Amino acid sequence: MRTTNAARRLAAGAALTALALVSACSGGGTHSGNAALGSKPPAQPQVDRARVNVLPGMPPVEDPDDVYAADRPGRLSPVVKDFPSRIYVPNTNSDTVTVIDPATYKVIETIPVGRQPQHVVPSWDLKTLWVNNDLGNSLTPIDPRTGKAGKPVDVHDPYNLYFTPDGKYAVVMASMDRQLVFRDAHTMKTVKAVPVTCYGVNHADFSRDGRYFIVSCEFSGEILKVDTARMEVVRQEKLPVQGSMPQDVKVSPDGKLFYIADMMANGVWVLDGDKFTRPRLLPTGKGAHGLYISRDSREMYVSNRGEGTISVFDFAQNRLTRKWELPGGGSPDMGGVSADGKVLWLSGRYDAEVYAIDTRTGKELARIPVGSGPHGLAVYPQPGRYSLGHTGIFR
C-alpha cells in the first residue's frame, strides 16, 4: 500500500512538472494577443541557442520564431540609450545630410559631406553613423551622441553598406565597380573584394543564422546568394519579369522567406532563401522600393515610390491589408520606423522632402523640406542589439 501511494505521488509530481513546462513554453511568445502597439510591455524572448546554429561569432538568436525580437519599443541598447533622437537625411544632389528633430519635425542642422551621399548607415556596434558618399569615394562618420561629422575615410564606390552578423566585416555594395567588398568593420581596410557578374548590387539582408545573405542587382534584374563565412557568391538567378529592378531586401520574422522590392515589377518578390527557388511576385504598387518591419513584427511597410503610397503587408495573414496614400502625392523612398514604432519616416526622393507617417492610421503627420535628392535616411537610435547596416537593420 505504501509503494502504491509513493508511485501515485511521483506520477502527480511529474504531471505538475510537465504542466509547468508546457505553460512556460507557451507563455513567452511574442505574437500573442492583439493589443495596440506599445500598450503594454512586450514579453521578453527566451534565448534558445540549440535551435539556431548561427554563424560563429554572431550573437545568439533571441527568439527563433522572430529575428526582430530585439527591436521592440523601448529596448534600446545601453550603447545608444542616451543618444538624442534624430532623423539623418542624405541629400544626393546637395552633398549634405539634413538633421531633423522628430519631436518638433524641424530641421536643426545641415552637415556638408562628400559627393552624392546615398545612405546613412548605423555601424554594427551602434556607435557610428556612416554616410555613404558614392561618387566621393568616401565614408563620412557621424557621432550620433554629438551629431558631429568626423574625417572621411577613403572607400571606393560605397553605394550601400552592410555588416556581417559577427561584427567582423563591413560589406560595401560597390555598384559601379561590380563588387562586394568585405572590409574590416572598424578600419574599413579591404579584406576581400568579390567580383560579381550582375549589374548594380545595392541592397541585402541576412538569413536567420547569419550564414548567408541575399543581394539585389538593380540594373540586371538579378539576385545573389552569398556565403558569409566564405565570402563567395554561391547562387545567382534572373528575376522572371522583363526589366526587373530589385531594390530593398528584408527577411521575414521567422527567417523562412526573403522579400525583395522591385520598382519595375511594381511589387515584392517572395523568395525561399534556403532553397533559392523561383520567387513569386506580390503586387504592391508602382515603383515598390523600401521595406520596413513594424516594431511588433506583425507587419511590413512597402514604400511605392512611383505612386506616392505605402502598402501594409500582414505576415500572419500573408496578404496586403491596407494602402496609405500621401496627400498630394510624393515619392516615398527609404527610411525607417521610430524607436517607439509609432512613426514611419521616409525620404521623398524626387520632391526634396521627408514624410512622417502614423503607423496606426497611415495619416501624414509632417512633410519636411530638405535638400535635393533625399535618399537613404536613418532614424536613430533604434532598438536592437547590433546593426546589419543599410538605413538600420537591427537584430
C-alpha positions as CSV (number, residue, x, y, z in Angstrom):
1,M,0.0,0.0,0.0
2,R,2.9,2.4,0.9
3,T,4.6,1.7,-2.5
4,T,1.4,2.4,-4.5
5,N,0.9,5.8,-2.7
6,A,4.5,6.7,-3.4
7,A,4.1,5.9,-7.0
8,R,1.0,8.0,-7.2
9,R,2.8,10.9,-5.6
10,L,5.6,10.6,-8.1
11,A,3.2,10.5,-11.0
12,A,1.3,13.5,-9.7
13,G,4.6,15.4,-9.3
14,A,5.7,14.5,-12.8
15,A,2.3,15.7,-14.2
16,L,2.6,19.0,-12.4
17,T,6.2,19.4,-13.7
18,A,5.1,18.7,-17.2
19,L,2.2,21.1,-17.0
20,A,4.6,23.8,-15.7
21,L,6.9,23.2,-18.6
22,V,4.1,23.4,-21.1
23,S,2.9,26.7,-19.6
24,A,6.5,28.1,-19.6
25,C,6.9,27.2,-23.3
26,S,3.6,28.7,-24.4
27,G,3.7,31.8,-22.2
28,G,6.7,33.7,-23.6
29,G,5.6,34.1,-27.2
30,T,5.9,37.5,-28.9
31,H,2.9,37.2,-31.2
32,S,0.1,36.6,-28.7
33,G,-2.8,39.0,-28.3
34,N,-4.0,41.9,-30.4
35,A,-3.1,44.8,-28.1
36,A,-2.3,48.1,-29.6
37,L,1.4,48.6,-30.2
38,G,3.1,49.9,-27.1
39,S,0.0,49.5,-24.9
40,K,1.9,47.0,-22.6
41,P,5.5,45.9,-22.2
42,P,6.2,43.0,-24.7
43,A,7.1,39.6,-23.4
44,Q,10.9,39.1,-23.2
45,P,12.0,36.5,-25.7
46,Q,13.9,33.5,-24.4
47,V,17.4,32.7,-25.7
48,D,17.4,29.3,-27.5
49,R,20.8,28.6,-28.8
50,A,20.1,25.0,-29.7
51,R,17.5,25.7,-32.3
52,V,19.6,28.1,-34.5
53,N,23.2,27.1,-35.4
54,V,24.4,30.6,-36.0
55,L,27.5,31.9,-37.9
56,P,30.5,31.6,-35.5
57,G,30.9,34.8,-33.5
58,M,27.3,36.0,-34.2
59,P,25.2,36.8,-31.1
60,P,22.6,34.1,-30.3
61,V,19.2,34.4,-31.9
62,E,16.9,35.5,-29.1
63,D,13.7,34.1,-30.5
64,P,14.0,31.5,-33.3
65,D,10.5,32.5,-34.5
66,D,11.2,36.2,-34.7
67,V,14.6,37.6,-35.8
68,Y,13.3,41.1,-34.9
69,A,12.5,40.2,-31.3
70,A,15.2,42.6,-30.0
71,D,13.6,45.5,-31.9
72,R,10.6,46.0,-29.6
73,P,9.7,49.6,-28.4
74,G,11.9,50.8,-25.5
75,R,14.6,48.1,-25.9
76,L,17.4,50.5,-26.6
77,S,20.9,49.1,-26.2
78,P,22.9,50.6,-23.3
79,V,25.2,51.9,-26.1
80,V,22.6,54.2,-27.6
81,K,20.1,54.9,-24.8
82,D,21.5,58.4,-24.2
83,F,21.8,59.4,-27.8
84,P,19.4,62.2,-28.9
85,S,16.6,61.0,-31.2
86,R,17.3,62.3,-34.7
87,I,16.5,61.8,-38.4
88,Y,19.6,61.9,-40.7
89,V,18.8,62.5,-44.3
90,P,21.4,62.2,-47.1
91,N,20.7,64.5,-50.0
92,T,22.4,63.0,-53.0
93,N,22.3,66.2,-55.2
94,S,23.1,68.7,-52.4
95,D,26.1,66.7,-50.9
96,T,24.7,67.3,-47.4
97,V,23.0,65.5,-44.6
98,T,19.9,67.2,-43.1
99,V,19.3,66.5,-39.4
100,I,15.7,66.6,-38.2
101,D,14.4,66.7,-34.6
102,P,11.5,64.2,-34.7
103,A,9.8,65.7,-31.7
104,T,9.3,69.1,-33.5
105,Y,9.6,68.0,-37.1
106,K,12.1,70.8,-37.5
107,V,15.5,70.8,-39.4
108,I,18.1,71.5,-36.8
109,E,21.3,71.2,-38.8
110,T,22.7,70.6,-42.3
111,I,26.1,68.8,-42.5
112,P,28.3,69.0,-45.6
113,V,29.6,65.6,-46.6
114,G,31.2,64.0,-49.7
115,R,29.8,63.8,-53.2
116,Q,26.5,62.1,-53.8
117,P,25.7,60.7,-50.3
118,Q,23.3,57.7,-50.7
119,H,22.6,56.2,-47.3
120,V,23.3,56.9,-43.6
121,V,24.2,53.5,-42.1
122,P,24.5,52.6,-38.4
123,S,27.6,50.6,-37.6
124,W,27.5,47.0,-36.2
125,D,28.5,48.2,-32.7
126,L,25.9,51.1,-32.9
127,K,28.5,53.7,-32.1
128,T,28.9,55.4,-35.5
129,L,26.7,56.5,-38.4
130,W,28.5,56.1,-41.8
131,V,27.4,58.4,-44.6
132,N,28.0,56.6,-48.0
133,N,29.5,59.2,-50.3
134,D,29.1,57.2,-53.5
135,L,30.8,59.4,-56.1
136,G,33.0,61.0,-53.4
137,N,34.6,57.5,-52.8
138,S,34.4,58.0,-49.1
139,L,32.5,57.3,-45.9
140,T,31.9,60.2,-43.5
141,P,31.5,59.2,-39.9
142,I,28.9,61.0,-37.7
143,D,29.0,60.6,-33.9
144,P,25.3,60.1,-33.0
145,R,26.0,61.3,-29.4
146,T,27.0,64.7,-30.6
147,G,25.8,64.9,-34.2
148,K,29.3,65.9,-35.3
149,A,30.9,64.6,-38.5
150,G,34.4,63.3,-38.4
151,K,37.2,62.9,-41.0
152,P,36.1,61.0,-44.1
153,V,37.5,57.5,-44.7
154,D,38.6,56.6,-48.3
155,V,36.3,53.8,-49.6
156,H,35.7,53.4,-53.3
157,D,32.2,53.3,-54.7
158,P,30.3,52.9,-51.5
159,Y,26.7,52.9,-52.8
160,N,25.5,51.0,-49.8
161,L,27.0,49.4,-46.7
162,Y,26.2,46.3,-44.6
163,F,27.8,44.4,-41.7
164,T,28.3,40.7,-41.2
165,P,26.3,39.4,-38.2
166,D,29.5,38.5,-36.3
167,G,30.6,42.2,-36.5
168,K,33.9,41.4,-38.2
169,Y,33.3,42.9,-41.7
170,A,31.7,45.7,-43.4
171,V,30.3,44.8,-46.8
172,V,30.4,47.6,-49.4
173,M,27.9,47.4,-52.2
174,A,30.2,48.7,-54.9
175,S,27.6,49.1,-57.5
176,M,29.6,50.6,-60.4
177,D,32.7,48.6,-59.6
178,R,30.6,45.4,-59.7
179,Q,32.0,44.1,-56.5
180,L,31.0,43.1,-53.0
181,V,33.9,44.4,-50.9
182,F,34.5,42.9,-47.5
183,R,36.3,45.4,-45.3
184,D,37.4,45.5,-41.6
185,A,34.3,46.8,-39.8
186,H,36.3,49.4,-37.9
187,T,39.3,50.4,-40.1
188,M,37.5,49.9,-43.4
189,K,40.6,48.3,-44.9
190,T,39.8,45.8,-47.6
191,V,39.9,42.1,-46.7
192,K,38.5,40.6,-49.8
193,A,36.9,42.1,-53.0
194,V,34.4,39.7,-54.6
195,P,33.6,40.4,-58.3
196,V,30.0,39.8,-59.4
197,T,28.7,39.3,-62.9
198,C,25.4,41.1,-62.3
199,Y,25.0,44.9,-62.6
200,G,24.0,47.3,-59.8
201,V,24.5,45.4,-56.5
202,N,22.6,47.6,-54.0
203,H,20.6,46.0,-51.1
204,A,20.8,42.9,-48.9
205,D,19.6,41.1,-45.8
206,F,21.0,38.1,-43.9
207,S,19.5,34.7,-43.1
208,R,18.3,34.0,-39.6
209,D,21.5,32.1,-38.8
210,G,23.7,34.7,-40.5
211,R,25.4,32.1,-42.7
212,Y,24.3,33.7,-46.0
213,F,22.7,36.9,-47.3
214,I,20.6,37.7,-50.3
215,V,21.7,40.6,-52.6
216,S,19.6,42.5,-55.2
217,C,21.2,43.6,-58.5
218,E,19.2,46.6,-59.7
219,F,20.4,47.1,-63.3
220,S,20.4,43.5,-64.5
221,G,17.3,42.3,-62.6
222,E,19.1,39.5,-60.7
223,I,19.5,38.3,-57.1
224,L,22.6,36.7,-55.5
225,K,23.0,34.3,-52.6
226,V,26.3,34.9,-50.8
227,D,28.0,32.6,-48.3
228,T,29.0,34.9,-45.4
229,A,32.0,33.0,-44.0
230,R,33.4,32.0,-47.4
231,M,32.7,35.5,-48.8
232,E,31.6,33.9,-52.1
233,V,28.6,34.1,-54.4
234,V,27.0,30.6,-54.3
235,R,23.8,31.2,-56.3
236,Q,22.6,33.7,-58.9
237,E,19.2,34.0,-60.6
238,K,17.5,36.2,-63.0
239,L,14.1,37.5,-61.8
240,P,11.2,36.3,-64.0
241,V,9.9,39.7,-65.2
242,Q,11.5,41.5,-68.1
243,G,13.1,44.8,-66.9
244,S,13.0,44.0,-63.2
245,M,14.9,46.4,-61.0
246,P,15.1,44.8,-57.5
247,Q,15.7,47.1,-54.6
248,D,15.4,46.7,-50.8
249,V,15.6,43.2,-49.2
250,K,14.1,42.0,-45.9
251,V,13.9,38.6,-44.3
252,S,10.6,37.5,-42.7
253,P,10.4,37.5,-38.9
254,D,10.5,33.7,-38.8
255,G,13.5,33.7,-41.1
256,K,11.9,31.4,-43.7
257,L,11.4,33.9,-46.6
258,F,13.0,37.0,-48.1
259,Y,11.1,39.9,-49.5
260,I,12.6,41.9,-52.4
261,A,11.0,45.1,-53.6
262,D,11.1,45.6,-57.3
263,M,10.4,49.1,-58.7
264,M,9.7,47.9,-62.3
265,A,7.7,44.8,-61.4
266,N,5.7,47.1,-59.1
267,G,5.7,44.7,-56.2
268,V,7.6,42.5,-53.9
269,W,9.3,39.2,-54.7
270,V,8.8,36.4,-52.1
271,L,11.8,34.1,-52.0
272,D,12.7,30.9,-50.1
273,G,16.3,31.8,-49.3
274,D,17.4,28.4,-48.2
275,K,16.2,26.6,-51.3
276,F,16.7,29.7,-53.6
277,T,13.9,28.5,-55.9
278,R,11.9,30.7,-58.3
279,P,10.3,33.6,-56.3
280,R,6.7,34.7,-56.6
281,L,5.6,38.3,-57.1
282,L,3.3,40.1,-54.7
283,P,1.9,43.2,-56.4
284,T,2.0,46.3,-54.1
285,G,2.1,49.4,-56.2
286,K,4.1,51.3,-58.8
287,G,7.8,51.7,-58.0
288,A,7.9,49.4,-54.9
289,H,11.2,50.4,-53.2
290,G,11.7,50.3,-49.5
291,L,10.7,47.6,-46.9
292,Y,10.3,48.2,-43.2
293,I,9.2,45.9,-40.3
294,S,6.8,47.1,-37.6
295,R,8.0,47.0,-34.0
296,D,5.7,44.1,-33.2
297,S,7.0,42.1,-36.2
298,R,3.4,41.7,-37.4
299,E,3.5,44.0,-40.5
300,M,5.8,45.2,-43.2
301,Y,5.6,48.7,-44.8
302,V,6.3,48.9,-48.5
303,S,7.0,52.3,-50.0
304,N,5.7,52.6,-53.6
305,R,7.8,55.4,-54.9
306,G,6.2,55.7,-58.3
307,E,2.7,56.3,-57.0
308,G,3.1,58.0,-53.6
309,T,1.7,55.2,-51.5
310,I,2.7,52.8,-48.7
311,S,1.3,49.3,-48.8
312,V,1.0,47.3,-45.5
313,F,1.6,43.6,-45.5
314,D,0.4,41.3,-42.7
315,F,2.8,38.4,-42.1
316,A,0.3,36.2,-40.3
317,Q,-2.4,36.7,-42.9
318,N,0.2,36.6,-45.7
319,R,-1.5,39.4,-47.6
320,L,-1.7,43.2,-48.1
321,T,-4.3,44.7,-45.7
322,R,-4.0,48.4,-46.3
323,K,-2.6,51.1,-48.6
324,W,-1.9,54.6,-47.5
325,E,-1.8,57.5,-49.9
326,L,0.3,60.5,-49.3
327,P,-1.9,63.6,-49.7
328,G,-0.9,65.4,-52.8
329,G,1.3,62.6,-53.8
330,G,5.0,62.2,-53.3
331,S,8.0,59.9,-53.9
332,P,8.4,57.8,-50.7
333,D,11.7,56.0,-50.9
334,M,14.0,54.9,-48.0
335,G,13.8,55.4,-44.3
336,G,12.9,53.6,-41.0
337,V,10.5,53.3,-38.1
338,S,10.7,55.4,-34.9
339,A,12.0,53.8,-31.8
340,D,8.5,53.6,-30.3
341,G,7.1,52.2,-33.5
342,K,4.5,54.9,-34.0
343,V,6.0,56.8,-36.9
344,L,7.3,55.7,-40.3
345,W,9.9,58.1,-41.7
346,L,10.6,58.1,-45.5
347,S,12.5,60.3,-47.8
348,G,10.7,61.9,-50.8
349,R,13.4,61.2,-53.4
350,Y,12.2,63.4,-56.2
351,D,10.5,66.1,-54.1
352,A,13.2,67.3,-51.7
353,E,11.1,66.4,-48.7
354,V,10.7,63.9,-45.8
355,Y,7.4,62.3,-44.7
356,A,6.4,61.3,-41.2
357,I,3.5,58.8,-41.3
358,D,1.4,57.5,-38.4
359,T,1.8,53.7,-38.4
360,R,-1.6,53.1,-36.9
361,T,-3.7,55.2,-39.2
362,G,-1.5,56.0,-42.2
363,K,-2.0,59.7,-41.7
364,E,0.7,62.1,-42.8
365,L,2.0,63.8,-39.7
366,A,4.5,66.1,-41.3
367,R,6.1,66.9,-44.7
368,I,9.5,68.5,-44.1
369,P,11.6,70.3,-46.8
370,V,15.2,69.1,-47.1
371,G,18.0,69.1,-49.6
372,S,17.8,67.9,-53.2
373,G,17.5,64.1,-53.8
374,P,17.0,62.8,-50.3
375,H,17.6,59.1,-50.2
376,G,18.6,56.5,-47.5
377,L,17.6,58.3,-44.3
378,A,18.3,56.8,-40.9
379,V,16.1,57.0,-37.9
380,Y,18.5,56.9,-34.9
381,P,18.7,55.5,-32.3
382,Q,16.5,52.4,-32.7
383,P,16.1,49.3,-30.6
384,G,18.3,46.3,-31.2
385,R,21.5,44.6,-30.1
386,Y,23.5,45.3,-33.3
387,S,23.2,46.7,-36.8
388,L,23.4,44.8,-40.1
389,G,23.7,48.1,-41.9
390,H,21.7,49.9,-44.6
391,T,19.4,52.5,-43.0
392,G,19.0,50.3,-40.0
393,I,18.5,46.6,-40.0
394,F,18.7,45.6,-36.3
395,R,18.7,42.2,-34.6
